[in-house]
Amino acid sequence: MSDVDFPTYIPGPQERQKTHELVKNLQAMSEQKITRNKYMRRGKPAKRTDYVTPISGTVISSWKMNEWDYKKGLVPTMARGLFTRKDNNQYEIVIRGYNKFFNIGEMESTKWENIYRNTEGPYEVTIKENGCIIFISGLPKGEIIVTSKHSHGARTDVPVSHAQKGEQWLERHLENVGKTKEDLANYLYEHNLTAIAELCDDNFEEHVLPYPLDKSGLYLHGVNYNTIDLQTWSSNKVTAFAKYWGFITTKYYIKETAEEVKRFTDDVKEQRLLDGRPIEGFVVRCKREHQDFFFKIKYDEPYLMYREWRELTKAILANKKPRSTYTLSRYYADWVKEKLKTDPELFKDYSKGLGIIKVRDMFLEEWTSRGDSEKSPKEEIPKIPKEERRMFKKTLLVPVATIGCGKTAVSLILGKLFNFGHIQNDDMVGKKARYKFHEAIKSKFESHDVVIADRNNHLTELRKTLIEAVKTVYPNIQVVALYWNHSEHNLNEVFEATSKRVISRGKAHQSLTPENPSFEHIIWKFLKDFQPLDSNNGVDDQFDVVIDLDPLNDIQSTLDTIFNELSSILGIEIPDEHYVEKAINYALEYQPTVKKNVILQEKRKTANRKSSSKKSQKFAEDSSAARRKKPPLYYGIAVELDVKDYLKNLPELDNNTLFETLQRNQRIRREHHVTLIHATELRKSGSQEFQELWEEYRNMVDNDYKTYKVELYIDKIIYNSQLMALVVREIDPPEITSINKIPHITVGTVSDKVKAAEANRMLESALLGVNGKGKGQSDIQIIQLEKDLHVCGTIREFY
């Protein structure tokens, strides 16, 4: 490559040591205990996934962090897309993506006035191609590494992964210029570089904008040094590099001032096309405080209209009621319904991401061929009337809280001050309450740009179904979490504060009032069931913004935090104290119009959370009746342990065939337990001792306000070809006993045909010499842990 003047940077000892310390920090973050106290779980601030390269067997680690932590600067590096390895006891960066960058106006730093004030040119305005990002780097001896943002190699859930498809295209590009993967790998490794490209291939995966075969492949748009601080090549060097190695080049424009950038991008937005084709937007590269700085400019039209059509089609195929924002989308939806009747084959692969553009183009062709008399007034392609653009201003505010945090008071105040829509889940009565809640929110968006989904949303499943329901109508909606994050507090403090609020509000609630004799028990249950936000779980990463709140703060402090955050997110003005005070008084005087019969609900819903109360004989009778109607299947210890995560990090299970099978087939559940006594065994034995034990555990669970915590000590992993279990050596306190001869946690079985009860026979065969008759009893393996695994658990009933 001597004919091109490419920059060179080789990190010195100081830079290498900084990298080593960074990875050690990430490692420590990824190993933080999920349990913050004896009740609470919280997602890890960094997640590590290891991959083994196929040629040298090098272990490379991908690091993924919570999306919202980037905005708050709570990450040790802003790199989005980071792979590392350990060589000679020294960590080094193998792949380095760009720093996380934001849309214009999304952050204070990307508001135009701050772009004008704080950045310097030249400004490289690069077309934002519509595909998925691919990273390419090298290891010693010519070994190439091709990854997607966080993944390398094959995946079990798809025939061909993005990384694999990216490598296939890389081979084709290199072959076209007479070079090999080994050539590129050596160059990238020697110069400590990562090449960054956009994979655009409609035959593999369609997005929104079309890429015919002659335009498909890897669009190279960046070359970064593998350093902690972002050091990226200029666009002219990247273009020269792309031509040399056979990549498709990414078009860019040079502007000297930020004002020129805004005029140019505004002109493209007005024309809605660039060089005769729609584009998603631009990425702008410049300098801020003499460091490389990126921001993006994304266009609503026609890109987001086309995106809406894709989501409309998916909704129709799923037999859901489609809703649209653009006038033209309504005609498109009718056309799709008709085509489903006349040409269903057209949509056979739509859910797999194929046929999206073909369907859209067929509609556009038919639409443009119609006469003006058949069209709605002012309908053009791709122009969209301004009054039809409101969907892109919609914002859903989602409280994530437990009882008594103040979410309804906050919702009432925000609604009063800013005319936000406010839907209370507690107003939904009767059957299908969740469905009614979702429908009420969608309906409220027809008259409001901001709607508050007033519910605890304390479970991941609740957040998942809520966001999915709203996005079927508003696929590009902004979703903001109001997160009362109590994971850093002692839970007794949170209970004390929240229960006092429930008492002080008295009857000003639809259902939970101090008159309910079980209200404290209910508060405790919500606190223990709470699932904190975790952007790595595939649900919470859909929050565009997370506003952290403290449940122990008073209402004024909470509002101050929310006002400051929403002023930048929504552009609202912080109201005067006089109006805030009036709104607070309004919330304090609020009286709900809907009342629920909680005791009846307890009878229907609490078959798995019985509660007897000395304070109310009637409630005790109701609970007893519900218990007689559907008794628990067994009592056990619900353990506070992510079993899968623990086992993944055990070297003893590296390349273990059974464990890999259990993971691949999703046979390891999220929640695990130790069985203490089972109703089946109780009936079979007829033993007075078993009956007394059953009653003892029943009384423990039914005793109001108390939670019985125990500690477990695990010392072995035992498995065969069919199942795996963890052996519990000791339970503390020792009076908590199990009728099983060997207390244990069943990790998983290979199929539904293998029952969890087989674990008893396997363990008795392995440790007591009892001859087992179950499957796989002849191939038992025992792993003795070097140190006991100590975990906590709660005695509860299971159904």
GUTIVEX-72129 format. One record per residue (C-alpha): residue in three letters; chain; x, y, z. Coordinates in steps of 0.5 Angstrom, whole numbers. Layout:
# residues N
> Ala	A	X	Y	Z
...
This chain:
# residues 799
> Met	A	0	0	0
> Ser	A	6	5	-1
> Asp	A	2	8	-7
> Val	A	-3	11	-2
> Asp	A	-1	16	4
> Phe	A	-4	12	10
> Pro	A	-3	15	17
> Thr	A	0	10	22
> Tyr	A	0	10	30
> Ile	A	3	4	34
> Pro	A	1	5	41
> Gly	A	7	5	46
> Pro	A	7	2	53
> Gln	A	3	8	57
> Glu	A	-3	7	52
> Arg	A	-2	-1	52
> Gln	A	-3	0	60
> Lys	A	-9	4	59
> Thr	A	-12	-1	55
> His	A	-10	-6	60
> Glu	A	-13	-2	66
> Leu	A	-20	-1	62
> Val	A	-21	-8	60
> Lys	A	-20	-10	68
> Asn	A	-25	-5	70
> Leu	A	-30	-8	65
> Gln	A	-28	-15	67
> Ala	A	-30	-12	74
> Met	A	-36	-9	72
> Ser	A	-38	-16	69
> Glu	A	-37	-20	75
> Gln	A	-41	-15	80
> Lys	A	-46	-19	84
> Ile	A	-53	-18	81
> Thr	A	-56	-19	88
> Arg	A	-55	-12	91
> Asn	A	-58	-14	97
> Lys	A	-62	-20	100
> Tyr	A	-68	-18	96
> Met	A	-66	-14	90
> Arg	A	-63	-16	83
> Arg	A	-60	-11	78
> Gly	A	-57	-12	71
> Lys	A	-50	-12	71
> Pro	A	-47	-5	68
> Ala	A	-43	-9	63
> Lys	A	-44	-16	60
> Arg	A	-38	-20	57
> Thr	A	-39	-25	51
> Asp	A	-33	-30	49
> Tyr	A	-32	-32	42
> Val	A	-27	-37	40
> Thr	A	-24	-36	33
> Pro	A	-24	-42	29
> Ile	A	-17	-42	26
> Ser	A	-12	-40	32
> Gly	A	-17	-42	38
> Thr	A	-16	-35	40
> Val	A	-21	-32	46
> Ile	A	-24	-25	44
> Ser	A	-29	-22	49
> Ser	A	-35	-17	46
> Trp	A	-37	-12	51
> Lys	A	-44	-9	51
> Met	A	-46	-4	56
> Asn	A	-53	-1	58
> Glu	A	-55	4	52
> Trp	A	-58	9	57
> Asp	A	-51	9	61
> Tyr	A	-48	12	55
> Lys	A	-52	19	55
> Lys	A	-50	20	62
> Gly	A	-43	18	61
> Leu	A	-43	12	66
> Val	A	-39	8	62
> Pro	A	-31	7	62
> Thr	A	-31	8	55
> Met	A	-36	11	49
> Ala	A	-34	5	44
> Arg	A	-40	2	42
> Gly	A	-37	-4	39
> Leu	A	-31	-7	43
> Phe	A	-28	-13	43
> Thr	A	-21	-15	47
> Arg	A	-17	-21	48
> Lys	A	-11	-23	53
> Asp	A	-4	-24	50
> Asn	A	2	-25	55
> Asn	A	-2	-23	61
> Gln	A	-4	-16	58
> Tyr	A	-11	-14	55
> Glu	A	-11	-11	48
> Ile	A	-16	-8	44
> Val	A	-18	-13	38
> Ile	A	-24	-9	35
> Arg	A	-26	-2	36
> Gly	A	-32	2	34
> Tyr	A	-34	9	34
> Asn	A	-36	13	40
> Lys	A	-43	12	41
> Phe	A	-46	19	38
> Phe	A	-53	22	38
> Asn	A	-58	25	33
> Ile	A	-58	33	32
> Gly	A	-62	35	38
> Glu	A	-62	29	42
> Met	A	-57	31	47
> Glu	A	-55	38	49
> Ser	A	-48	37	46
> Thr	A	-52	36	39
> Lys	A	-56	42	39
> Trp	A	-55	46	33
> Glu	A	-53	52	38
> Asn	A	-48	48	41
> Ile	A	-45	45	35
> Tyr	A	-44	52	32
> Arg	A	-41	54	39
> Asn	A	-36	48	40
> Thr	A	-34	44	34
> Glu	A	-29	46	29
> Gly	A	-29	44	21
> Pro	A	-27	41	16
> Tyr	A	-34	37	17
> Glu	A	-35	31	13
> Val	A	-42	29	12
> Thr	A	-42	22	10
> Ile	A	-49	19	7
> Lys	A	-52	14	12
> Glu	A	-53	7	9
> Asn	A	-59	3	11
> Gly	A	-56	-4	13
> Cys	A	-52	-7	19
> Ile	A	-45	-5	22
> Ile	A	-39	-10	21
> Phe	A	-33	-9	24
> Ile	A	-26	-13	21
> Ser	A	-20	-13	24
> Gly	A	-14	-18	24
> Leu	A	-10	-23	29
> Pro	A	-3	-25	28
> Lys	A	-1	-30	22
> Gly	A	-6	-27	18
> Glu	A	-12	-29	22
> Ile	A	-18	-25	20
> Ile	A	-24	-23	25
> Val	A	-31	-21	22
> Thr	A	-36	-19	27
> Ser	A	-43	-15	28
> Lys	A	-43	-10	33
> His	A	-43	-15	39
> Ser	A	-43	-22	36
> His	A	-38	-26	32
> Gly	A	-38	-33	28
> Ala	A	-45	-37	27
> Arg	A	-51	-37	31
> Thr	A	-56	-42	33
> Asp	A	-62	-38	32
> Val	A	-61	-36	25
> Pro	A	-58	-40	19
> Val	A	-53	-35	17
> Ser	A	-51	-29	22
> His	A	-49	-22	20
> Ala	A	-42	-23	22
> Gln	A	-42	-29	17
> Lys	A	-45	-26	11
> Gly	A	-40	-20	12
> Glu	A	-34	-25	12
> Gln	A	-37	-28	5
> Trp	A	-38	-21	2
> Leu	A	-31	-19	5
> Glu	A	-28	-25	1
> Arg	A	-32	-23	-6
> His	A	-29	-16	-5
> Leu	A	-22	-18	-4
> Glu	A	-22	-23	-10
> Asn	A	-24	-17	-14
> Val	A	-18	-14	-13
> Gly	A	-13	-20	-13
> Lys	A	-12	-20	-5
> Thr	A	-14	-25	0
> Lys	A	-16	-25	7
> Glu	A	-9	-26	10
> Asp	A	-7	-20	6
> Leu	A	-12	-15	10
> Ala	A	-11	-19	17
> Asn	A	-4	-18	17
> Tyr	A	-4	-10	15
> Leu	A	-10	-9	20
> Tyr	A	-6	-13	25
> Glu	A	1	-9	24
> His	A	-2	-2	24
> Asn	A	-7	-4	30
> Leu	A	-13	-2	26
> Thr	A	-21	-4	25
> Ala	A	-24	-3	19
> Ile	A	-32	-1	19
> Ala	A	-37	-2	14
> Glu	A	-44	-3	13
> Leu	A	-47	-9	10
> Cys	A	-53	-8	5
> Asp	A	-55	-14	2
> Asp	A	-63	-15	1
> Asn	A	-62	-22	-1
> Phe	A	-60	-23	6
> Glu	A	-64	-18	10
> Glu	A	-68	-12	7
> His	A	-68	-6	12
> Val	A	-72	0	9
> Leu	A	-68	3	3
> Pro	A	-67	-2	-3
> Tyr	A	-60	-4	-5
> Pro	A	-60	-8	-12
> Leu	A	-55	-14	-13
> Asp	A	-50	-9	-16
> Lys	A	-51	-4	-10
> Ser	A	-50	-10	-5
> Gly	A	-44	-11	-1
> Leu	A	-40	-8	5
> Tyr	A	-40	0	4
> Leu	A	-33	2	8
> His	A	-34	8	12
> Gly	A	-29	8	17
> Val	A	-22	6	20
> Asn	A	-21	7	27
> Tyr	A	-14	5	31
> Asn	A	-15	0	37
> Thr	A	-14	5	42
> Ile	A	-18	7	48
> Asp	A	-19	14	45
> Leu	A	-23	15	39
> Gln	A	-18	16	33
> Thr	A	-21	15	26
> Trp	A	-18	16	19
> Ser	A	-21	22	15
> Ser	A	-26	20	10
> Asn	A	-21	21	4
> Lys	A	-16	16	7
> Val	A	-22	11	8
> Thr	A	-24	12	1
> Ala	A	-17	11	-2
> Phe	A	-17	5	3
> Ala	A	-24	2	1
> Lys	A	-21	2	-7
> Tyr	A	-15	-1	-5
> Trp	A	-18	-7	-2
> Gly	A	-24	-7	-6
> Phe	A	-30	-5	-1
> Ile	A	-36	0	-4
> Thr	A	-34	7	-2
> Thr	A	-39	11	2
> Lys	A	-40	18	-1
> Tyr	A	-38	24	3
> Tyr	A	-38	32	2
> Ile	A	-34	37	6
> Lys	A	-36	43	9
> Glu	A	-32	48	12
> Thr	A	-37	51	17
> Ala	A	-43	48	21
> Glu	A	-48	53	18
> Glu	A	-46	50	11
> Val	A	-48	43	14
> Lys	A	-54	45	16
> Arg	A	-56	49	10
> Phe	A	-54	43	6
> Thr	A	-58	37	10
> Asp	A	-64	42	10
> Asp	A	-64	42	3
> Val	A	-63	35	2
> Lys	A	-69	34	7
> Glu	A	-73	39	3
> Gln	A	-72	35	-3
> Arg	A	-73	28	0
> Leu	A	-68	25	-5
> Leu	A	-60	25	-6
> Asp	A	-58	24	-13
> Gly	A	-65	21	-14
> Arg	A	-65	16	-9
> Pro	A	-68	17	-1
> Ile	A	-63	16	4
> Glu	A	-64	15	12
> Gly	A	-59	21	13
> Phe	A	-52	23	15
> Val	A	-47	22	20
> Val	A	-42	28	21
> Arg	A	-35	28	23
> Cys	A	-31	34	26
> Lys	A	-27	36	32
> Arg	A	-29	38	39
> Glu	A	-24	40	44
> His	A	-19	38	38
> Gln	A	-22	30	39
> Asp	A	-26	27	34
> Phe	A	-33	28	34
> Phe	A	-39	25	31
> Phe	A	-47	27	30
> Lys	A	-52	24	26
> Ile	A	-58	27	22
> Lys	A	-64	23	21
> Tyr	A	-69	24	16
> Asp	A	-77	23	18
> Glu	A	-79	22	10
> Pro	A	-80	18	6
> Tyr	A	-75	14	10
> Leu	A	-80	13	16
> Met	A	-86	13	12
> Tyr	A	-83	7	9
> Arg	A	-81	4	16
> Glu	A	-89	5	18
> Trp	A	-91	1	12
> Arg	A	-86	-5	14
> Glu	A	-89	-5	21
> Leu	A	-96	-4	18
> Thr	A	-95	-10	14
> Lys	A	-93	-14	20
> Ala	A	-99	-12	24
> Ile	A	-103	-15	19
> Leu	A	-100	-21	18
> Ala	A	-100	-22	25
> Asn	A	-108	-21	25
> Lys	A	-107	-15	29
> Lys	A	-111	-8	28
> Pro	A	-106	-4	24
> Arg	A	-106	4	25
> Ser	A	-103	9	21
> Thr	A	-101	16	22
> Tyr	A	-99	18	14
> Thr	A	-105	19	10
> Leu	A	-102	15	5
> Ser	A	-101	9	10
> Arg	A	-108	8	10
> Tyr	A	-109	6	3
> Tyr	A	-103	2	3
> Ala	A	-106	-2	9
> Asp	A	-112	-3	5
> Trp	A	-108	-5	-1
> Val	A	-104	-10	3
> Lys	A	-110	-13	6
> Glu	A	-113	-14	-1
> Lys	A	-106	-17	-4
> Leu	A	-106	-22	2
> Lys	A	-113	-25	-1
> Thr	A	-111	-25	-8
> Asp	A	-103	-26	-8
> Pro	A	-101	-29	-1
> Glu	A	-95	-32	-3
> Leu	A	-92	-25	-4
> Phe	A	-92	-25	4
> Lys	A	-89	-32	5
> Asp	A	-82	-29	7
> Tyr	A	-84	-22	10
> Ser	A	-83	-24	17
> Lys	A	-76	-26	16
> Gly	A	-74	-20	13
> Leu	A	-75	-21	5
> Gly	A	-80	-18	0
> Ile	A	-81	-12	4
> Ile	A	-78	-7	-2
> Lys	A	-82	-12	-7
> Val	A	-88	-11	-3
> Arg	A	-87	-3	-3
> Asp	A	-85	-2	-10
> Met	A	-91	-6	-12
> Phe	A	-96	-1	-8
> Leu	A	-92	5	-11
> Glu	A	-92	3	-18
> Glu	A	-100	1	-18
> Trp	A	-101	8	-14
> Thr	A	-97	12	-19
> Ser	A	-101	9	-25
> Arg	A	-108	11	-22
> Gly	A	-111	17	-24
> Asp	A	-112	23	-20
> Ser	A	-119	22	-19
> Glu	A	-118	16	-16
> Lys	A	-113	19	-11
> Ser	A	-114	22	-4
> Pro	A	-113	30	-5
> Lys	A	-105	32	-4
> Glu	A	-103	25	-4
> Glu	A	-96	25	-8
> Ile	A	-90	20	-7
> Pro	A	-86	21	-3
> Lys	A	-88	28	-1
> Ile	A	-92	28	6
> Pro	A	-97	33	8
> Lys	A	-94	37	14
> Glu	A	-100	35	19
> Glu	A	-99	28	18
> Arg	A	-92	28	21
> Arg	A	-94	28	28
> Met	A	-92	21	30
> Phe	A	-85	22	30
> Lys	A	-86	27	36
> Lys	A	-90	22	40
> Thr	A	-87	20	47
> Leu	A	-89	15	52
> Leu	A	-87	16	59
> Val	A	-86	9	63
> Pro	A	-86	9	70
> Val	A	-81	3	73
> Ala	A	-83	3	80
> Thr	A	-86	0	86
> Ile	A	-92	1	90
> Gly	A	-91	8	94
> Cys	A	-86	11	90
> Gly	A	-90	17	88
> Lys	A	-91	15	80
> Thr	A	-99	17	80
> Ala	A	-97	24	84
> Val	A	-92	25	79
> Ser	A	-96	23	73
> Leu	A	-102	28	75
> Ile	A	-97	34	76
> Leu	A	-94	33	69
> Gly	A	-101	32	66
> Lys	A	-103	38	70
> Leu	A	-97	42	68
> Phe	A	-96	40	61
> Asn	A	-103	37	58
> Phe	A	-99	30	58
> Gly	A	-104	24	57
> His	A	-105	20	63
> Ile	A	-107	13	63
> Gln	A	-108	10	70
> Asn	A	-108	2	70
> Asp	A	-112	2	76
> Asp	A	-118	5	73
> Met	A	-118	-2	68
> Val	A	-123	-6	71
> Gly	A	-126	-13	69
> Lys	A	-123	-18	65
> Lys	A	-117	-17	60
> Ala	A	-115	-11	64
> Arg	A	-108	-11	61
> Tyr	A	-111	-10	54
> Lys	A	-115	-5	56
> Phe	A	-109	-1	59
> His	A	-106	-2	52
> Glu	A	-112	1	48
> Ala	A	-113	7	52
> Ile	A	-106	9	51
> Lys	A	-106	8	44
> Ser	A	-113	12	44
> Lys	A	-110	18	48
> Phe	A	-104	19	43
> Glu	A	-109	21	38
> Ser	A	-110	27	42
> His	A	-104	28	46
> Asp	A	-96	28	43
> Val	A	-94	25	50
> Val	A	-98	20	54
> Ile	A	-96	17	61
> Ala	A	-97	9	62
> Asp	A	-99	10	70
> Arg	A	-97	3	72
> Asn	A	-91	0	76
> Asn	A	-88	-4	70
> His	A	-84	-7	75
> Leu	A	-84	-14	71
> Thr	A	-80	-14	65
> Glu	A	-86	-18	61
> Leu	A	-90	-12	63
> Arg	A	-85	-7	60
> Lys	A	-85	-12	54
> Thr	A	-92	-12	52
> Leu	A	-93	-5	53
> Ile	A	-88	-3	49
> Glu	A	-90	-8	43
> Ala	A	-97	-6	44
> Val	A	-95	2	43
> Lys	A	-90	1	37
> Thr	A	-95	-3	33
> Val	A	-99	4	32
> Tyr	A	-93	8	33
> Pro	A	-86	4	31
> Asn	A	-82	10	31
> Ile	A	-84	13	38
> Gln	A	-79	15	43
> Val	A	-80	11	50
> Val	A	-78	14	56
> Ala	A	-77	11	63
> Leu	A	-78	14	69
> Tyr	A	-74	9	73
> Trp	A	-75	9	81
> Asn	A	-68	6	82
> His	A	-68	3	89
> Ser	A	-63	-2	88
> Glu	A	-58	2	92
> His	A	-62	2	98
> Asn	A	-63	-2	104
> Leu	A	-70	-5	102
> Asn	A	-73	-4	109
> Glu	A	-72	3	108
> Val	A	-75	3	101
> Phe	A	-81	-1	105
> Glu	A	-81	4	111
> Ala	A	-82	10	106
> Thr	A	-87	7	101
> Ser	A	-91	4	106
> Lys	A	-92	11	110
> Arg	A	-94	14	103
> Val	A	-99	9	102
> Ile	A	-102	10	109
> Ser	A	-102	18	109
> Arg	A	-106	18	102
> Gly	A	-111	14	106
> Lys	A	-117	12	101
> Ala	A	-114	16	95
> His	A	-113	10	91
> Gln	A	-117	5	87
> Ser	A	-115	-1	91
> Leu	A	-109	-1	95
> Thr	A	-111	3	102
> Pro	A	-109	2	109
> Glu	A	-116	-1	110
> Asn	A	-114	-7	106
> Pro	A	-111	-12	112
> Ser	A	-106	-14	107
> Phe	A	-103	-8	104
> Glu	A	-96	-9	107
> His	A	-96	-16	105
> Ile	A	-97	-13	98
> Ile	A	-92	-8	98
> Trp	A	-87	-13	100
> Lys	A	-89	-17	94
> Phe	A	-88	-12	89
> Leu	A	-81	-10	92
> Lys	A	-79	-17	92
> Asp	A	-82	-19	85
> Phe	A	-79	-12	82
> Gln	A	-74	-13	76
> Pro	A	-69	-8	75
> Leu	A	-68	-5	68
> Asp	A	-63	-8	64
> Ser	A	-61	-6	57
> Asn	A	-58	-13	56
> Asn	A	-65	-17	56
> Gly	A	-67	-15	50
> Val	A	-73	-11	52
> Asp	A	-70	-5	56
> Asp	A	-66	-3	51
> Gln	A	-72	0	47
> Phe	A	-72	5	52
> Asp	A	-69	11	49
> Val	A	-68	15	55
> Val	A	-68	13	62
> Ile	A	-69	18	68
> Asp	A	-66	16	74
> Leu	A	-70	17	81
> Asp	A	-69	16	88
> Pro	A	-76	13	91
> Leu	A	-73	16	98
> Asn	A	-73	23	95
> Asp	A	-79	28	96
> Ile	A	-84	30	91
> Gln	A	-80	37	89
> Ser	A	-74	33	89
> Thr	A	-77	28	84
> Leu	A	-80	33	80
> Asp	A	-74	38	79
> Thr	A	-70	32	76
> Ile	A	-76	30	71
> Phe	A	-77	37	69
> Asn	A	-69	38	68
> Glu	A	-69	32	64
> Leu	A	-75	33	60
> Ser	A	-73	40	58
> Ser	A	-68	37	54
> Ile	A	-72	31	51
> Leu	A	-78	34	50
> Gly	A	-76	42	49
> Ile	A	-81	44	55
> Glu	A	-80	50	59
> Ile	A	-79	49	67
> Pro	A	-85	52	70
> Asp	A	-85	57	75
> Glu	A	-86	55	82
> His	A	-93	58	83
> Tyr	A	-95	53	78
> Val	A	-91	47	80
> Glu	A	-94	48	87
> Lys	A	-101	49	85
> Ala	A	-100	42	81
> Ile	A	-97	39	87
> Asn	A	-104	41	91
> Tyr	A	-108	38	85
> Ala	A	-105	31	86
> Leu	A	-105	31	93
> Glu	A	-112	33	93
> Tyr	A	-114	28	88
> Gln	A	-119	22	89
> Pro	A	-120	17	84
> Thr	A	-127	15	81
> Val	A	-126	8	80
> Lys	A	-126	3	86
> Lys	A	-124	-4	86
> Asn	A	-126	-10	91
> Val	A	-119	-12	93
> Ile	A	-121	-18	97
> Leu	A	-125	-21	91
> Gln	A	-119	-20	87
> Glu	A	-115	-23	92
> Lys	A	-119	-29	91
> Arg	A	-118	-30	84
> Lys	A	-111	-28	83
> Thr	A	-107	-30	89
> Ala	A	-108	-37	89
> Asn	A	-100	-37	89
> Arg	A	-99	-31	94
> Lys	A	-104	-33	100
> Ser	A	-104	-29	106
> Ser	A	-108	-30	112
> Ser	A	-109	-24	117
> Lys	A	-111	-24	124
> Lys	A	-113	-16	123
> Ser	A	-119	-19	119
> Gln	A	-123	-25	120
> Lys	A	-126	-24	113
> Phe	A	-120	-24	109
> Ala	A	-117	-30	113
> Glu	A	-123	-34	111
> Asp	A	-123	-31	103
> Ser	A	-116	-33	103
> Ser	A	-117	-40	106
> Ala	A	-123	-41	101
> Ala	A	-118	-40	95
> Arg	A	-113	-44	98
> Arg	A	-118	-50	99
> Lys	A	-120	-49	92
> Lys	A	-113	-49	89
> Pro	A	-107	-52	94
> Pro	A	-100	-51	92
> Leu	A	-96	-56	88
> Tyr	A	-90	-56	93
> Tyr	A	-86	-52	98
> Gly	A	-79	-50	96
> Ile	A	-74	-45	97
> Ala	A	-74	-40	91
> Val	A	-66	-39	90
> Glu	A	-63	-32	88
> Leu	A	-58	-34	83
> Asp	A	-58	-34	76
> Val	A	-56	-41	75
> Lys	A	-54	-40	67
> Asp	A	-50	-34	68
> Tyr	A	-46	-38	74
> Leu	A	-45	-44	70
> Lys	A	-43	-40	64
> Asn	A	-37	-38	68
> Leu	A	-34	-44	70
> Pro	A	-28	-47	67
> Glu	A	-30	-54	69
> Leu	A	-36	-54	64
> Asp	A	-32	-51	58
> Asn	A	-34	-55	52
> Asn	A	-39	-59	56
> Thr	A	-44	-62	51
> Leu	A	-50	-63	56
> Phe	A	-49	-56	58
> Glu	A	-48	-53	51
> Thr	A	-54	-57	49
> Leu	A	-58	-54	55
> Gln	A	-56	-47	53
> Arg	A	-58	-48	46
> Asn	A	-65	-51	46
> Gln	A	-66	-46	52
> Arg	A	-67	-52	57
> Ile	A	-65	-47	63
> Arg	A	-70	-43	66
> Arg	A	-69	-36	69
> Glu	A	-72	-38	76
> His	A	-70	-44	80
> His	A	-71	-47	87
> Val	A	-70	-53	92
> Thr	A	-76	-57	93
> Leu	A	-78	-58	100
> Ile	A	-84	-62	100
> His	A	-89	-64	94
> Ala	A	-96	-65	95
> Thr	A	-95	-72	91
> Glu	A	-90	-75	96
> Leu	A	-95	-72	101
> Arg	A	-101	-76	99
> Lys	A	-97	-82	97
> Ser	A	-94	-83	104
> Gly	A	-100	-81	108
> Ser	A	-94	-80	114
> Gln	A	-96	-76	120
> Glu	A	-89	-73	119
> Phe	A	-90	-70	112
> Gln	A	-96	-67	114
> Glu	A	-93	-64	120
> Leu	A	-88	-61	115
> Trp	A	-93	-59	110
> Glu	A	-97	-55	115
> Glu	A	-90	-52	118
> Tyr	A	-88	-49	111
> Arg	A	-96	-47	110
> Asn	A	-96	-43	116
> Met	A	-89	-40	114
> Val	A	-91	-37	108
> Asp	A	-98	-35	110
> Asn	A	-96	-31	116
> Asp	A	-97	-24	114
> Tyr	A	-91	-19	113
> Lys	A	-86	-24	114
> Thr	A	-81	-27	109
> Tyr	A	-77	-33	111
> Lys	A	-70	-33	108
> Val	A	-65	-38	108
> Glu	A	-58	-39	106
> Leu	A	-56	-45	101
> Tyr	A	-49	-48	101
> Ile	A	-47	-52	94
> Asp	A	-41	-56	93
> Lys	A	-42	-61	87
> Ile	A	-45	-61	80
> Ile	A	-48	-68	78
> Tyr	A	-50	-69	71
> Asn	A	-51	-75	66
> Ser	A	-53	-75	59
> Gln	A	-60	-73	60
> Leu	A	-60	-68	66
> Met	A	-56	-63	71
> Ala	A	-57	-61	78
> Leu	A	-53	-57	83
> Val	A	-52	-61	90
> Val	A	-54	-57	96
> Arg	A	-49	-59	102
> Glu	A	-52	-55	107
> Ile	A	-59	-51	109
> Asp	A	-58	-45	114
> Pro	A	-62	-45	119
> Pro	A	-62	-53	119
> Glu	A	-69	-54	121
> Ile	A	-71	-52	114
> Thr	A	-71	-59	111
> Ser	A	-73	-63	105
> Ile	A	-76	-70	104
> Asn	A	-71	-71	98
> Lys	A	-65	-75	101
> Ile	A	-61	-70	97
> Pro	A	-63	-63	97
> His	A	-61	-60	90
> Ile	A	-63	-55	84
> Thr	A	-65	-58	78
> Val	A	-61	-54	72
> Gly	A	-65	-57	66
> Thr	A	-67	-63	62
> Val	A	-65	-65	55
> Ser	A	-73	-65	53
> Asp	A	-80	-65	56
> Lys	A	-80	-73	56
> Val	A	-74	-72	62
> Lys	A	-78	-70	68
> Ala	A	-74	-66	73
> Ala	A	-76	-72	78
> Glu	A	-70	-76	75
> Ala	A	-65	-72	78
> Asn	A	-67	-75	85
> Arg	A	-66	-82	82
> Met	A	-59	-79	79
> Leu	A	-57	-76	85
> Glu	A	-58	-82	90
> Ser	A	-55	-87	85
> Ala	A	-49	-82	85
> Leu	A	-48	-81	92
> Leu	A	-52	-86	96
> Gly	A	-50	-92	91
> Val	A	-58	-93	90
> Asn	A	-59	-97	83
> Gly	A	-62	-92	78
> Lys	A	-67	-94	73
> Gly	A	-68	-88	70
> Lys	A	-65	-86	63
> Gly	A	-58	-84	63
> Gln	A	-56	-87	70
> Ser	A	-50	-91	68
> Asp	A	-46	-84	65
> Ile	A	-46	-80	71
> Gln	A	-41	-75	72
> Ile	A	-39	-71	79
> Ile	A	-36	-64	79
> Gln	A	-33	-62	86
> Leu	A	-33	-55	87
> Glu	A	-27	-52	89
> Lys	A	-31	-47	94
> Asp	A	-38	-48	96
> Leu	A	-43	-43	92
> His	A	-46	-39	98
> Val	A	-53	-37	95
> Cys	A	-60	-34	99
> Gly	A	-67	-36	98
> Thr	A	-74	-35	100
> Ile	A	-79	-40	102
> Arg	A	-85	-40	98
> Glu	A	-91	-44	95
> Phe	A	-91	-46	88
> Tyr	A	-96	-48	83
